[in-house]
């Protein structure tokens, strides 16, 4: 009788086949765990990248919006000059009223967007919000270091100084002397 070569069905071979399958299954599970970990890491990186891009776009939008709002400061200055000129010349009251209306509307719109005027006139000089461009002698000692003229108004945008006021400060000659 001839002996057939090839796989036999004895118990030893079945165990080795079973062990081989288990080993391959463990390797497949390990590989699956690696792929899942890589997928999770890639997903986290993608989410982080998306958030970073969104923040950058929002920041650029805010910067652009602020630059646009700051350009309106010059327009307000010119509108104030036009109003001043209209009031001092023989311009009709209708023109003055119209300029006041436009100026008021523009101020309200800009205020709604976060731009606000900084009060300076008649207040003590504050170097954090104003630049002194000169000083003038005053008779009243209480006017010493008080803003008596405002050449350019100061503005704050969203809580930050956008432009300092350019002011003239009162200076009393006897303010340094004690009575």
C-alpha positions as CSV (number, residue, x, y, z in Angstrom):
1,X,0.0,0.0,0.0
2,X,1.2,3.3,-0.9
3,X,1.3,6.1,1.7
4,X,-0.3,9.3,0.5
5,X,1.8,12.4,0.9
6,X,0.2,15.6,2.0
7,X,-1.9,16.8,4.9
8,X,-3.1,14.3,7.3
9,X,-5.9,14.6,9.6
10,X,-4.2,13.6,12.8
11,X,-4.6,15.8,15.9
12,X,-1.2,17.4,15.8
13,X,-1.7,19.0,12.5
14,X,-5.1,20.4,13.4
15,X,-3.6,22.1,16.4
16,X,-0.9,23.7,14.4
17,X,-3.4,24.9,11.8
18,X,-5.6,26.3,14.6
19,X,-2.5,28.0,16.1
20,X,-1.6,29.4,12.8
21,X,-5.1,30.8,12.3
22,X,-5.0,32.3,15.8
23,X,-1.7,33.9,15.2
24,X,-2.8,35.4,11.9
25,X,-6.0,36.6,13.6
26,X,-3.9,38.3,16.3
27,X,-1.7,39.9,13.6
28,X,-4.8,41.1,11.8
29,X,-6.2,42.6,15.0
30,X,-2.9,44.3,15.8
31,X,-2.9,45.8,12.2
32,X,-6.5,46.9,12.6
33,X,-5.7,48.6,15.9
34,X,-2.7,50.4,14.2
35,X,-4.9,51.5,11.3
36,X,-7.7,52.7,13.7
37,X,-5.1,54.6,15.8
38,X,-3.7,56.2,12.7
39,X,-7.2,57.1,11.6
40,X,-8.1,58.7,14.9
41,X,-4.8,60.7,14.9
42,X,-5.5,61.8,11.3
43,X,-9.0,62.8,12.3
44,X,-7.8,64.8,15.3
45,X,-5.2,66.5,13.1
46,X,-7.9,67.3,10.5
47,X,-10.2,68.8,13.2
48,X,-7.3,70.8,14.6
49,X,-6.4,72.1,11.2
50,X,-10.0,73.0,10.5
51,X,-10.3,74.9,13.8
52,X,-7.0,76.7,13.1
53,X,-8.1,77.7,9.6
54,X,-11.4,78.9,10.9
55,X,-9.7,81.0,13.6
56,X,-7.3,82.5,11.0
57,X,-10.2,83.4,8.7
58,X,-12.1,85.0,11.6
59,X,-9.0,86.9,12.7
60,X,-8.4,88.2,9.2
61,X,-12.1,89.1,8.8
62,X,-11.9,91.1,12.1
63,X,-8.7,92.8,11.2
64,X,-10.1,93.8,7.8
65,X,-13.3,95.0,9.4
66,X,-11.3,97.1,12.0
67,X,-9.2,98.6,9.2
68,X,-12.3,99.6,7.4
69,X,-13.8,101.1,10.5
70,X,-10.6,103.0,11.2
71,X,-10.8,104.6,7.7
72,X,-14.1,106.1,8.8
73,X,-12.3,108.2,11.4
74,X,-10.8,110.3,8.7
75,X,-14.2,110.6,7.1
76,X,-15.7,111.8,10.4
77,X,-12.9,114.3,10.8
78,X,-13.6,115.7,7.3
79,X,-17.3,115.8,8.0
80,X,-16.6,117.7,11.2
81,X,-14.4,120.2,9.3
82,X,-17.2,120.6,6.7
83,X,-19.7,121.2,9.4
84,X,-17.4,123.8,11.1
85,X,-16.9,125.6,7.8
86,X,-20.6,125.5,7.0
87,X,-21.4,127.1,10.4
88,X,-18.8,129.8,10.1
89,X,-19.7,130.8,6.5
90,X,-23.0,132.0,5.0
91,X,-24.1,128.5,4.3
92,X,-27.8,127.9,4.8
93,X,-29.2,126.3,7.9
94,X,-30.6,123.5,5.8
95,X,-27.0,122.5,4.8
96,X,-25.8,122.6,8.4
97,X,-28.8,120.6,9.6
98,X,-28.1,118.0,6.8
99,X,-24.5,117.7,7.8
100,X,-25.4,117.2,11.4
101,X,-27.9,114.5,10.5
102,X,-25.4,112.7,8.3
103,X,-22.7,113.0,11.0
104,X,-25.0,111.7,13.7
105,X,-26.2,108.8,11.6
106,X,-22.6,107.8,10.8
107,X,-21.6,108.1,14.5
108,X,-24.4,105.8,15.6
109,X,-23.6,103.3,12.9
110,X,-19.9,103.2,13.8
111,X,-20.8,103.0,17.5
112,X,-22.9,99.9,16.8
113,X,-19.8,98.4,15.2
114,X,-17.6,99.1,18.3
115,X,-16.1,102.5,17.4
116,X,-16.5,105.1,20.1
117,X,-15.2,108.6,20.7
118,X,-13.0,109.3,23.6
119,X,-14.0,112.4,25.7
120,X,-11.1,114.7,26.3
121,X,-12.2,118.3,26.2
122,X,-12.6,119.8,29.7
123,X,-11.1,116.7,31.3
124,X,-7.7,116.2,33.0
125,X,-5.0,115.3,30.5
126,X,-4.6,111.5,30.2
127,X,-1.5,110.4,28.3
128,X,-3.0,106.9,27.8
129,X,-5.7,108.3,25.5
130,X,-4.4,111.7,24.4
131,X,-1.3,113.3,22.8
132,X,-0.4,116.8,23.9
133,X,0.4,118.8,20.9
134,X,0.8,122.0,22.8
135,X,0.0,124.0,25.9
136,X,-1.5,127.4,26.4
137,X,-1.4,129.6,29.5
138,X,-4.7,129.8,31.5
139,X,-5.8,132.2,34.2
140,X,-7.6,129.7,36.4
141,X,-5.4,127.4,38.4
142,X,-8.2,124.7,38.1
143,X,-7.5,124.6,34.3
144,X,-3.9,123.5,34.9
145,X,-3.4,120.2,33.0
146,X,-6.9,120.3,31.7
147,X,-7.6,119.7,28.0
148,X,-8.7,123.1,26.7
149,X,-8.7,122.4,22.9
150,X,-9.1,119.3,20.9
151,X,-7.4,119.3,17.5
152,X,-8.3,115.7,16.6
153,X,-10.8,113.6,18.5
154,X,-9.6,110.3,19.9
155,X,-11.3,107.0,19.3
156,X,-11.5,103.5,20.8
157,X,-12.4,100.4,18.8
158,X,-13.7,97.4,20.6
159,X,-12.1,98.6,23.9
160,X,-8.7,99.3,22.3
161,X,-7.2,102.7,21.6
162,X,-7.7,103.3,17.8
163,X,-6.3,106.8,17.7
164,X,-5.3,109.1,20.6
165,X,-6.9,112.5,20.8
166,X,-4.5,115.4,19.8
167,X,-5.1,118.1,22.4
168,X,-3.8,121.4,23.9
169,X,-3.4,121.5,27.6
170,X,-4.0,124.4,29.9
171,X,-0.9,125.5,31.9
172,X,-1.2,127.9,34.8
173,X,2.0,129.7,35.5
174,X,1.6,129.6,39.3
175,X,0.6,126.0,39.5
176,X,3.9,124.8,40.8
177,X,4.1,127.4,43.6
178,X,2.4,126.9,46.9
179,X,0.4,129.8,48.4
